[in-house]
Amino acid sequence: PPRCQVLVSELHRRVLLEYVRPLLQGRLVCASAKARARVAARLGDEARQLRELFTRL
């Protein structure tokens, strides 16, 4: 139904705003290649989880 799609779209927008805003506001500084790899892996995992969440909706 269109109403449901509007709700899901708004939820998607709000989650993305709350998730991406801190990433864009602060500069992420990693002291080593190992730290960068850990951060990249974590961001990848979180992206996968968000993708799965919105796929189920």
PDBQT receptor file of N, H, CA, C and O in Angstrom, charges set to zero:
ATOM      1  N   PRO A   1       0.821  -1.209   0.000  1.00  0.00    +0.000 N 
ATOM      2  CA  PRO A   1       0.000   0.000   0.000  1.00  0.00    +0.000 C 
ATOM      3  C   PRO A   1       0.857   1.263   0.000  1.00  0.00    +0.000 C 
ATOM      4  O   PRO A   1       1.939   1.274   0.587  1.00  0.00    +0.000 OA
ATOM      5  N   PRO A   2       0.395   2.302  -0.638  1.00  0.00    +0.000 N 
ATOM      6  CA  PRO A   2       1.168   3.547  -0.708  1.00  0.00    +0.000 C 
ATOM      7  C   PRO A   2       1.488   4.138   0.656  1.00  0.00    +0.000 C 
ATOM      8  O   PRO A   2       2.588   4.650   0.863  1.00  0.00    +0.000 OA
ATOM      9  N   ARG A   3       0.532   4.074   1.601  1.00  0.00    +0.000 N 
ATOM     10  H   ARG A   3      -0.362   3.658   1.433  1.00  0.00    +0.000 HD
ATOM     11  CA  ARG A   3       0.795   4.643   2.931  1.00  0.00    +0.000 C 
ATOM     12  C   ARG A   3       1.943   3.928   3.616  1.00  0.00    +0.000 C 
ATOM     13  O   ARG A   3       2.784   4.556   4.260  1.00  0.00    +0.000 OA
ATOM     14  N   CYS A   4       1.974   2.624   3.475  1.00  0.00    +0.000 N 
ATOM     15  H   CYS A   4       1.291   2.114   2.952  1.00  0.00    +0.000 HD
ATOM     16  CA  CYS A   4       3.042   1.834   4.083  1.00  0.00    +0.000 C 
ATOM     17  C   CYS A   4       4.391   2.195   3.459  1.00  0.00    +0.000 C 
ATOM     18  O   CYS A   4       5.395   2.295   4.163  1.00  0.00    +0.000 OA
ATOM     19  N   GLN A   5       4.412   2.387   2.150  1.00  0.00    +0.000 N 
ATOM     20  H   GLN A   5       3.595   2.305   1.578  1.00  0.00    +0.000 HD
ATOM     21  CA  GLN A   5       5.653   2.739   1.459  1.00  0.00    +0.000 C 
ATOM     22  C   GLN A   5       6.158   4.106   1.911  1.00  0.00    +0.000 C 
ATOM     23  O   GLN A   5       7.364   4.303   2.060  1.00  0.00    +0.000 OA
ATOM     24  N   VAL A   6       5.253   5.040   2.129  1.00  0.00    +0.000 N 
ATOM     25  H   VAL A   6       4.273   4.880   2.008  1.00  0.00    +0.000 HD
ATOM     26  CA  VAL A   6       5.639   6.367   2.614  1.00  0.00    +0.000 C 
ATOM     27  C   VAL A   6       6.273   6.245   3.994  1.00  0.00    +0.000 C 
ATOM     28  O   VAL A   6       7.290   6.882   4.267  1.00  0.00    +0.000 OA
ATOM     29  N   LEU A   7       5.689   5.443   4.854  1.00  0.00    +0.000 N 
ATOM     30  H   LEU A   7       4.862   4.926   4.632  1.00  0.00    +0.000 HD
ATOM     31  CA  LEU A   7       6.228   5.238   6.198  1.00  0.00    +0.000 C 
ATOM     32  C   LEU A   7       7.616   4.608   6.147  1.00  0.00    +0.000 C 
ATOM     33  O   LEU A   7       8.524   5.047   6.853  1.00  0.00    +0.000 OA
ATOM     34  N   VAL A   8       7.783   3.592   5.326  1.00  0.00    +0.000 N 
ATOM     35  H   VAL A   8       7.046   3.235   4.752  1.00  0.00    +0.000 HD
ATOM     36  CA  VAL A   8       9.081   2.924   5.203  1.00  0.00    +0.000 C 
ATOM     37  C   VAL A   8      10.117   3.893   4.634  1.00  0.00    +0.000 C 
ATOM     38  O   VAL A   8      11.261   3.906   5.087  1.00  0.00    +0.000 OA
ATOM     39  N   SER A   9       9.734   4.693   3.662  1.00  0.00    +0.000 N 
ATOM     40  H   SER A   9       8.804   4.682   3.294  1.00  0.00    +0.000 HD
ATOM     41  CA  SER A   9      10.661   5.669   3.081  1.00  0.00    +0.000 C 
ATOM     42  C   SER A   9      11.102   6.692   4.117  1.00  0.00    +0.000 C 
ATOM     43  O   SER A   9      12.279   7.046   4.180  1.00  0.00    +0.000 OA
ATOM     44  N   GLU A  10      10.168   7.167   4.927  1.00  0.00    +0.000 N 
ATOM     45  H   GLU A  10       9.211   6.880   4.876  1.00  0.00    +0.000 HD
ATOM     46  CA  GLU A  10      10.513   8.138   5.968  1.00  0.00    +0.000 C 
ATOM     47  C   GLU A  10      11.412   7.508   7.028  1.00  0.00    +0.000 C 
ATOM     48  O   GLU A  10      12.358   8.141   7.495  1.00  0.00    +0.000 OA
ATOM     49  N   LEU A  11      11.129   6.293   7.401  1.00  0.00    +0.000 N 
ATOM     50  H   LEU A  11      10.361   5.778   7.021  1.00  0.00    +0.000 HD
ATOM     51  CA  LEU A  11      11.972   5.580   8.361  1.00  0.00    +0.000 C 
ATOM     52  C   LEU A  11      13.381   5.414   7.809  1.00  0.00    +0.000 C 
ATOM     53  O   LEU A  11      14.362   5.630   8.520  1.00  0.00    +0.000 OA
ATOM     54  N   HIS A  12      13.475   5.037   6.563  1.00  0.00    +0.000 N 
ATOM     55  H   HIS A  12      12.678   4.861   5.986  1.00  0.00    +0.000 HD
ATOM     56  CA  HIS A  12      14.768   4.866   5.900  1.00  0.00    +0.000 C 
ATOM     57  C   HIS A  12      15.552   6.175   5.921  1.00  0.00    +0.000 C 
ATOM     58  O   HIS A  12      16.740   6.185   6.246  1.00  0.00    +0.000 OA
ATOM     59  N   ARG A  13      14.894   7.268   5.577  1.00  0.00    +0.000 N 
ATOM     60  H   ARG A  13      13.929   7.259   5.313  1.00  0.00    +0.000 HD
ATOM     61  CA  ARG A  13      15.542   8.580   5.556  1.00  0.00    +0.000 C 
ATOM     62  C   ARG A  13      16.048   8.972   6.941  1.00  0.00    +0.000 C 
ATOM     63  O   ARG A  13      17.175   9.448   7.080  1.00  0.00    +0.000 OA
ATOM     64  N   ARG A  14      15.221   8.772   7.961  1.00  0.00    +0.000 N 
ATOM     65  H   ARG A  14      14.306   8.385   7.848  1.00  0.00    +0.000 HD
ATOM     66  CA  ARG A  14      15.619   9.167   9.319  1.00  0.00    +0.000 C 
ATOM     67  C   ARG A  14      16.778   8.325   9.851  1.00  0.00    +0.000 C 
ATOM     68  O   ARG A  14      17.696   8.853  10.478  1.00  0.00    +0.000 OA
ATOM     69  N   VAL A  15      16.736   7.034   9.603  1.00  0.00    +0.000 N 
ATOM     70  H   VAL A  15      15.990   6.604   9.093  1.00  0.00    +0.000 HD
ATOM     71  CA  VAL A  15      17.832   6.164  10.055  1.00  0.00    +0.000 C 
ATOM     72  C   VAL A  15      19.128   6.574   9.372  1.00  0.00    +0.000 C 
ATOM     73  O   VAL A  15      20.169   6.686  10.019  1.00  0.00    +0.000 OA
ATOM     74  N   LEU A  16      19.064   6.798   8.069  1.00  0.00    +0.000 N 
ATOM     75  H   LEU A  16      18.219   6.707   7.543  1.00  0.00    +0.000 HD
ATOM     76  CA  LEU A  16      20.270   7.204   7.352  1.00  0.00    +0.000 C 
ATOM     77  C   LEU A  16      20.808   8.534   7.858  1.00  0.00    +0.000 C 
ATOM     78  O   LEU A  16      22.017   8.690   8.028  1.00  0.00    +0.000 OA
ATOM     79  N   LEU A  17      19.924   9.492   8.100  1.00  0.00    +0.000 N 
ATOM     80  H   LEU A  17      18.942   9.366   7.962  1.00  0.00    +0.000 HD
ATOM     81  CA  LEU A  17      20.377  10.780   8.618  1.00  0.00    +0.000 C 
ATOM     82  C   LEU A  17      21.085  10.624   9.957  1.00  0.00    +0.000 C 
ATOM     83  O   LEU A  17      22.159  11.188  10.164  1.00  0.00    +0.000 OA
ATOM     84  N   GLU A  18      20.488   9.865  10.859  1.00  0.00    +0.000 N 
ATOM     85  H   GLU A  18      19.616   9.407  10.690  1.00  0.00    +0.000 HD
ATOM     86  CA  GLU A  18      21.087   9.683  12.181  1.00  0.00    +0.000 C 
ATOM     87  C   GLU A  18      22.386   8.890  12.116  1.00  0.00    +0.000 C 
ATOM     88  O   GLU A  18      23.275   9.093  12.942  1.00  0.00    +0.000 OA
ATOM     89  N   TYR A  19      22.504   8.008  11.163  1.00  0.00    +0.000 N 
ATOM     90  H   TYR A  19      21.782   7.842  10.492  1.00  0.00    +0.000 HD
ATOM     91  CA  TYR A  19      23.709   7.186  11.035  1.00  0.00    +0.000 C 
ATOM     92  C   TYR A  19      24.823   7.945  10.318  1.00  0.00    +0.000 C 
ATOM     93  O   TYR A  19      25.982   7.881  10.729  1.00  0.00    +0.000 OA
ATOM     94  N   VAL A  20      24.482   8.653   9.263  1.00  0.00    +0.000 N 
ATOM     95  H   VAL A  20      23.541   8.705   8.929  1.00  0.00    +0.000 HD
ATOM     96  CA  VAL A  20      25.494   9.295   8.424  1.00  0.00    +0.000 C 
ATOM     97  C   VAL A  20      25.950  10.638   8.992  1.00  0.00    +0.000 C 
ATOM     98  O   VAL A  20      27.111  11.012   8.823  1.00  0.00    +0.000 OA
ATOM     99  N   ARG A  21      25.068  11.359   9.655  1.00  0.00    +0.000 N 
ATOM    100  H   ARG A  21      24.125  11.055   9.793  1.00  0.00    +0.000 HD
ATOM    101  CA  ARG A  21      25.415  12.690  10.169  1.00  0.00    +0.000 C 
ATOM    102  C   ARG A  21      26.703  12.684  10.999  1.00  0.00    +0.000 C 
ATOM    103  O   ARG A  21      27.587  13.496  10.724  1.00  0.00    +0.000 OA
ATOM    104  N   PRO A  22      26.852  11.812  11.997  1.00  0.00    +0.000 N 
ATOM    105  CA  PRO A  22      28.104  11.815  12.773  1.00  0.00    +0.000 C 
ATOM    106  C   PRO A  22      29.327  11.456  11.923  1.00  0.00    +0.000 C 
ATOM    107  O   PRO A  22      30.424  11.956  12.168  1.00  0.00    +0.000 OA
ATOM    108  N   LEU A  23      29.138  10.602  10.940  1.00  0.00    +0.000 N 
ATOM    109  H   LEU A  23      28.246  10.196  10.741  1.00  0.00    +0.000 HD
ATOM    110  CA  LEU A  23      30.263  10.242  10.082  1.00  0.00    +0.000 C 
ATOM    111  C   LEU A  23      30.741  11.438   9.276  1.00  0.00    +0.000 C 
ATOM    112  O   LEU A  23      31.942  11.602   9.061  1.00  0.00    +0.000 OA
ATOM    113  N   LEU A  24      29.816  12.273   8.830  1.00  0.00    +0.000 N 
ATOM    114  H   LEU A  24      28.841  12.140   9.005  1.00  0.00    +0.000 HD
ATOM    115  CA  LEU A  24      30.174  13.426   8.016  1.00  0.00    +0.000 C 
ATOM    116  C   LEU A  24      30.652  14.603   8.853  1.00  0.00    +0.000 C 
ATOM    117  O   LEU A  24      31.445  15.411   8.369  1.00  0.00    +0.000 OA
ATOM    118  N   GLN A  25      30.197  14.721  10.087  1.00  0.00    +0.000 N 
ATOM    119  H   GLN A  25      29.553  14.065  10.480  1.00  0.00    +0.000 HD
ATOM    120  CA  GLN A  25      30.563  15.857  10.923  1.00  0.00    +0.000 C 
ATOM    121  C   GLN A  25      31.979  15.738  11.469  1.00  0.00    +0.000 C 
ATOM    122  O   GLN A  25      32.707  16.728  11.540  1.00  0.00    +0.000 OA
ATOM    123  N   GLY A  26      32.363  14.544  11.850  1.00  0.00    +0.000 N 
ATOM    124  H   GLY A  26      31.772  13.740  11.793  1.00  0.00    +0.000 HD
ATOM    125  CA  GLY A  26      33.683  14.370  12.431  1.00  0.00    +0.000 C 
ATOM    126  C   GLY A  26      34.623  13.708  11.453  1.00  0.00    +0.000 C 
ATOM    127  O   GLY A  26      34.218  12.887  10.630  1.00  0.00    +0.000 OA
ATOM    128  N   ARG A  27      35.846  14.067  11.553  1.00  0.00    +0.000 N 
ATOM    129  H   ARG A  27      36.175  14.734  12.222  1.00  0.00    +0.000 HD
ATOM    130  CA  ARG A  27      36.837  13.448  10.686  1.00  0.00    +0.000 C 
ATOM    131  C   ARG A  27      37.348  12.206  11.387  1.00  0.00    +0.000 C 
ATOM    132  O   ARG A  27      37.793  12.267  12.533  1.00  0.00    +0.000 OA
ATOM    133  N   LEU A  28      37.284  11.105  10.712  1.00  0.00    +0.000 N 
ATOM    134  H   LEU A  28      36.922  11.056   9.780  1.00  0.00    +0.000 HD
ATOM    135  CA  LEU A  28      37.712   9.837  11.266  1.00  0.00    +0.000 C 
ATOM    136  C   LEU A  28      39.209   9.682  11.004  1.00  0.00    +0.000 C 
ATOM    137  O   LEU A  28      39.640   9.615   9.853  1.00  0.00    +0.000 OA
ATOM    138  N   VAL A  29      39.996   9.626  12.073  1.00  0.00    +0.000 N 
ATOM    139  H   VAL A  29      39.646   9.680  13.008  1.00  0.00    +0.000 HD
ATOM    140  CA  VAL A  29      41.439   9.506  11.939  1.00  0.00    +0.000 C 
ATOM    141  C   VAL A  29      41.870   8.170  12.517  1.00  0.00    +0.000 C 
ATOM    142  O   VAL A  29      41.604   7.860  13.678  1.00  0.00    +0.000 OA
ATOM    143  N   CYS A  30      42.531   7.398  11.698  1.00  0.00    +0.000 N 
ATOM    144  H   CYS A  30      42.747   7.649  10.755  1.00  0.00    +0.000 HD
ATOM    145  CA  CYS A  30      43.032   6.094  12.130  1.00  0.00    +0.000 C 
ATOM    146  C   CYS A  30      44.553   6.161  12.179  1.00  0.00    +0.000 C 
ATOM    147  O   CYS A  30      45.195   6.653  11.252  1.00  0.00    +0.000 OA
ATOM    148  N   ALA A  31      45.114   5.663  13.264  1.00  0.00    +0.000 N 
ATOM    149  H   ALA A  31      44.592   5.262  14.018  1.00  0.00    +0.000 HD
ATOM    150  CA  ALA A  31      46.553   5.761  13.473  1.00  0.00    +0.000 C 
ATOM    151  C   ALA A  31      47.351   4.751  12.659  1.00  0.00    +0.000 C 
ATOM    152  O   ALA A  31      48.546   4.939  12.433  1.00  0.00    +0.000 OA
ATOM    153  N   SER A  32      46.705   3.696  12.223  1.00  0.00    +0.000 N 
ATOM    154  H   SER A  32      45.733   3.543  12.406  1.00  0.00    +0.000 HD
ATOM    155  CA  SER A  32      47.449   2.661  11.506  1.00  0.00    +0.000 C 
ATOM    156  C   SER A  32      46.566   2.002  10.454  1.00  0.00    +0.000 C 
ATOM    157  O   SER A  32      45.350   2.191  10.425  1.00  0.00    +0.000 OA
ATOM    158  N   ALA A  33      47.203   1.236   9.604  1.00  0.00    +0.000 N 
ATOM    159  H   ALA A  33      48.191   1.082   9.627  1.00  0.00    +0.000 HD
ATOM    160  CA  ALA A  33      46.464   0.489   8.584  1.00  0.00    +0.000 C 
ATOM    161  C   ALA A  33      45.548  -0.536   9.242  1.00  0.00    +0.000 C 
ATOM    162  O   ALA A  33      44.454  -0.807   8.747  1.00  0.00    +0.000 OA
ATOM    163  N   LYS A  34      45.994  -1.102  10.354  1.00  0.00    +0.000 N 
ATOM    164  H   LYS A  34      46.882  -0.882  10.757  1.00  0.00    +0.000 HD
ATOM    165  CA  LYS A  34      45.178  -2.084  11.066  1.00  0.00    +0.000 C 
ATOM    166  C   LYS A  34      43.903  -1.429  11.602  1.00  0.00    +0.000 C 
ATOM    167  O   LYS A  34      42.820  -2.009  11.520  1.00  0.00    +0.000 OA
ATOM    168  N   ALA A  35      44.038  -0.221  12.150  1.00  0.00    +0.000 N 
ATOM    169  H   ALA A  35      44.918   0.250  12.217  1.00  0.00    +0.000 HD
ATOM    170  CA  ALA A  35      42.873   0.504  12.660  1.00  0.00    +0.000 C 
ATOM    171  C   ALA A  35      41.921   0.848  11.520  1.00  0.00    +0.000 C 
ATOM    172  O   ALA A  35      40.705   0.730  11.672  1.00  0.00    +0.000 OA
ATOM    173  N   ARG A  36      42.464   1.275  10.376  1.00  0.00    +0.000 N 
ATOM    174  H   ARG A  36      43.452   1.372  10.253  1.00  0.00    +0.000 HD
ATOM    175  CA  ARG A  36      41.625   1.577   9.213  1.00  0.00    +0.000 C 
ATOM    176  C   ARG A  36      40.870   0.340   8.752  1.00  0.00    +0.000 C 
ATOM    177  O   ARG A  36      39.697   0.422   8.389  1.00  0.00    +0.000 OA
ATOM    178  N   ALA A  37      41.542  -0.805   8.767  1.00  0.00    +0.000 N 
ATOM    179  H   ALA A  37      42.495  -0.872   9.062  1.00  0.00    +0.000 HD
ATOM    180  CA  ALA A  37      40.898  -2.056   8.352  1.00  0.00    +0.000 C 
ATOM    181  C   ALA A  37      39.760  -2.418   9.309  1.00  0.00    +0.000 C 
ATOM    182  O   ALA A  37      38.706  -2.877   8.868  1.00  0.00    +0.000 OA
ATOM    183  N   ARG A  38      39.966  -2.216  10.617  1.00  0.00    +0.000 N 
ATOM    184  H   ARG A  38      40.822  -1.843  10.974  1.00  0.00    +0.000 HD
ATOM    185  CA  ARG A  38      38.911  -2.503  11.594  1.00  0.00    +0.000 C 
ATOM    186  C   ARG A  38      37.710  -1.585  11.393  1.00  0.00    +0.000 C 
ATOM    187  O   ARG A  38      36.564  -2.033  11.431  1.00  0.00    +0.000 OA
ATOM    188  N   VAL A  39      37.980  -0.300  11.179  1.00  0.00    +0.000 N 
ATOM    189  H   VAL A  39      38.911   0.064  11.149  1.00  0.00    +0.000 HD
ATOM    190  CA  VAL A  39      36.892   0.661  10.964  1.00  0.00    +0.000 C 
ATOM    191  C   VAL A  39      36.146   0.324   9.675  1.00  0.00    +0.000 C 
ATOM    192  O   VAL A  39      34.916   0.357   9.642  1.00  0.00    +0.000 OA
ATOM    193  N   ALA A  40      36.873   0.006   8.632  1.00  0.00    +0.000 N 
ATOM    194  H   ALA A  40      37.873  -0.021   8.658  1.00  0.00    +0.000 HD
ATOM    195  CA  ALA A  40      36.240  -0.350   7.357  1.00  0.00    +0.000 C 
ATOM    196  C   ALA A  40      35.373  -1.596   7.511  1.00  0.00    +0.000 C 
ATOM    197  O   ALA A  40      34.270  -1.659   6.968  1.00  0.00    +0.000 OA
ATOM    198  N   ALA A  41      35.865  -2.576   8.242  1.00  0.00    +0.000 N 
ATOM    199  H   ALA A  41      36.761  -2.525   8.683  1.00  0.00    +0.000 HD
ATOM    200  CA  ALA A  41      35.092  -3.801   8.457  1.00  0.00    +0.000 C 
ATOM    201  C   ALA A  41      33.825  -3.505   9.257  1.00  0.00    +0.000 C 
ATOM    202  O   ALA A  41      32.754  -4.030   8.954  1.00  0.00    +0.000 OA
ATOM    203  N   ARG A  42      33.955  -2.671  10.267  1.00  0.00    +0.000 N 
ATOM    204  H   ARG A  42      34.825  -2.244  10.514  1.00  0.00    +0.000 HD
ATOM    205  CA  ARG A  42      32.782  -2.326  11.089  1.00  0.00    +0.000 C 
ATOM    206  C   ARG A  42      31.737  -1.574  10.267  1.00  0.00    +0.000 C 
ATOM    207  O   ARG A  42      30.546  -1.874  10.345  1.00  0.00    +0.000 OA
ATOM    208  N   LEU A  43      32.186  -0.595   9.477  1.00  0.00    +0.000 N 
ATOM    209  H   LEU A  43      33.154  -0.351   9.413  1.00  0.00    +0.000 HD
ATOM    210  CA  LEU A  43      31.249   0.149   8.636  1.00  0.00    +0.000 C 
ATOM    211  C   LEU A  43      30.586  -0.773   7.618  1.00  0.00    +0.000 C 
ATOM    212  O   LEU A  43      29.397  -0.634   7.332  1.00  0.00    +0.000 OA
ATOM    213  N   GLY A  44      31.345  -1.701   7.079  1.00  0.00    +0.000 N 
ATOM    214  H   GLY A  44      32.311  -1.814   7.311  1.00  0.00    +0.000 HD
ATOM    215  CA  GLY A  44      30.777  -2.668   6.137  1.00  0.00    +0.000 C 
ATOM    216  C   GLY A  44      29.726  -3.545   6.792  1.00  0.00    +0.000 C 
ATOM    217  O   GLY A  44      28.673  -3.807   6.211  1.00  0.00    +0.000 OA
ATOM    218  N   ASP A  45      30.017  -4.001   8.011  1.00  0.00    +0.000 N 
ATOM    219  H   ASP A  45      30.873  -3.789   8.483  1.00  0.00    +0.000 HD
ATOM    220  CA  ASP A  45      29.048  -4.824   8.753  1.00  0.00    +0.000 C 
ATOM    221  C   ASP A  45      27.768  -4.041   9.049  1.00  0.00    +0.000 C 
ATOM    222  O   ASP A  45      26.661  -4.557   8.897  1.00  0.00    +0.000 OA
ATOM    223  N   GLU A  46      27.938  -2.797   9.472  1.00  0.00    +0.000 N 
ATOM    224  H   GLU A  46      28.837  -2.378   9.595  1.00  0.00    +0.000 HD
ATOM    225  CA  GLU A  46      26.768  -1.976   9.777  1.00  0.00    +0.000 C 
ATOM    226  C   GLU A  46      25.958  -1.689   8.514  1.00  0.00    +0.000 C 
ATOM    227  O   GLU A  46      24.728  -1.680   8.557  1.00  0.00    +0.000 OA
ATOM    228  N   ALA A  47      26.629  -1.459   7.403  1.00  0.00    +0.000 N 
ATOM    229  H   ALA A  47      27.629  -1.467   7.368  1.00  0.00    +0.000 HD
ATOM    230  CA  ALA A  47      25.925  -1.237   6.136  1.00  0.00    +0.000 C 
ATOM    231  C   ALA A  47      25.128  -2.478   5.748  1.00  0.00    +0.000 C 
ATOM    232  O   ALA A  47      23.994  -2.367   5.280  1.00  0.00    +0.000 OA
ATOM    233  N   ARG A  48      25.708  -3.643   5.937  1.00  0.00    +0.000 N 
ATOM    234  H   ARG A  48      26.629  -3.732   6.317  1.00  0.00    +0.000 HD
ATOM    235  CA  ARG A  48      25.018  -4.893   5.618  1.00  0.00    +0.000 C 
ATOM    236  C   ARG A  48      23.780  -5.056   6.495  1.00  0.00    +0.000 C 
ATOM    237  O   ARG A  48      22.717  -5.447   6.014  1.00  0.00    +0.000 OA
ATOM    238  N   GLN A  49      23.927  -4.752   7.790  1.00  0.00    +0.000 N 
ATOM    239  H   GLN A  49      24.791  -4.435   8.181  1.00  0.00    +0.000 HD
ATOM    240  CA  GLN A  49      22.794  -4.875   8.707  1.00  0.00    +0.000 C 
ATOM    241  C   GLN A  49      21.662  -3.917   8.329  1.00  0.00    +0.000 C 
ATOM    242  O   GLN A  49      20.490  -4.291   8.364  1.00  0.00    +0.000 OA
ATOM    243  N   LEU A  50      22.017  -2.683   7.970  1.00  0.00    +0.000 N 
ATOM    244  H   LEU A  50      22.969  -2.379   7.941  1.00  0.00    +0.000 HD
ATOM    245  CA  LEU A  50      20.992  -1.723   7.554  1.00  0.00    +0.000 C 
ATOM    246  C   LEU A  50      20.315  -2.177   6.262  1.00  0.00    +0.000 C 
ATOM    247  O   LEU A  50      19.096  -2.068   6.125  1.00  0.00    +0.000 OA
ATOM    248  N   ARG A  51      21.098  -2.679   5.327  1.00  0.00    +0.000 N 
ATOM    249  H   ARG A  51      22.087  -2.767   5.438  1.00  0.00    +0.000 HD
ATOM    250  CA  ARG A  51      20.542  -3.167   4.062  1.00  0.00    +0.000 C 
ATOM    251  C   ARG A  51      19.557  -4.310   4.318  1.00  0.00    +0.000 C 
ATOM    252  O   ARG A  51      18.474  -4.346   3.733  1.00  0.00    +0.000 OA
ATOM    253  N   GLU A  52      19.937  -5.239   5.191  1.00  0.00    +0.000 N 
ATOM    254  H   GLU A  52      20.816  -5.210   5.666  1.00  0.00    +0.000 HD
ATOM    255  CA  GLU A  52      19.051  -6.358   5.520  1.00  0.00    +0.000 C 
ATOM    256  C   GLU A  52      17.776  -5.872   6.200  1.00  0.00    +0.000 C 
ATOM    257  O   GLU A  52      16.687  -6.368   5.911  1.00  0.00    +0.000 OA
ATOM    258  N   LEU A  53      17.910  -4.907   7.099  1.00  0.00    +0.000 N 
ATOM    259  H   LEU A  53      18.795  -4.505   7.334  1.00  0.00    +0.000 HD
ATOM    260  CA  LEU A  53      16.744  -4.364   7.787  1.00  0.00    +0.000 C 
ATOM    261  C   LEU A  53      15.752  -3.782   6.792  1.00  0.00    +0.000 C 
ATOM    262  O   LEU A  53      14.563  -4.096   6.841  1.00  0.00    +0.000 OA
ATOM    263  N   PHE A  54      16.236  -2.935   5.891  1.00  0.00    +0.000 N 
ATOM    264  H   PHE A  54      17.202  -2.680   5.851  1.00  0.00    +0.000 HD
ATOM    265  CA  PHE A  54      15.326  -2.273   4.966  1.00  0.00    +0.000 C 
ATOM    266  C   PHE A  54      14.846  -3.202   3.860  1.00  0.00    +0.000 C 
ATOM    267  O   PHE A  54      13.810  -2.941   3.249  1.00  0.00    +0.000 OA
ATOM    268  N   THR A  55      15.563  -4.260   3.596  1.00  0.00    +0.000 N 
ATOM    269  H   THR A  55      16.404  -4.472   4.092  1.00  0.00    +0.000 HD
ATOM    270  CA  THR A  55      15.082  -5.258   2.638  1.00  0.00    +0.000 C 
ATOM    271  C   THR A  55      13.882  -5.990   3.220  1.00  0.00    +0.000 C 
ATOM    272  O   THR A  55      12.924  -6.290   2.508  1.00  0.00    +0.000 OA
ATOM    273  N   ARG A  56      13.938  -6.278   4.522  1.00  0.00    +0.000 N 
ATOM    274  H   ARG A  56      14.716  -6.035   5.101  1.00  0.00    +0.000 HD
ATOM    275  CA  ARG A  56      12.823  -6.971   5.177  1.00  0.00    +0.000 C 
ATOM    276  C   ARG A  56      11.582  -6.094   5.270  1.00  0.00    +0.000 C 
ATOM    277  O   ARG A  56      10.462  -6.604   5.267  1.00  0.00    +0.000 OA
ATOM    278  N   LEU A  57      11.771  -4.766   5.354  1.00  0.00    +0.000 N 
ATOM    279  H   LEU A  57      12.681  -4.351   5.357  1.00  0.00    +0.000 HD
ATOM    280  CA  LEU A  57      10.618  -3.864   5.426  1.00  0.00    +0.000 C 
ATOM    281  C   LEU A  57       9.996  -3.807   4.066  1.00  0.00    +0.000 C 
ATOM    282  O   LEU A  57       9.001  -3.109   3.870  1.00  0.00    +0.000 OA
TER     283      LEU A  57
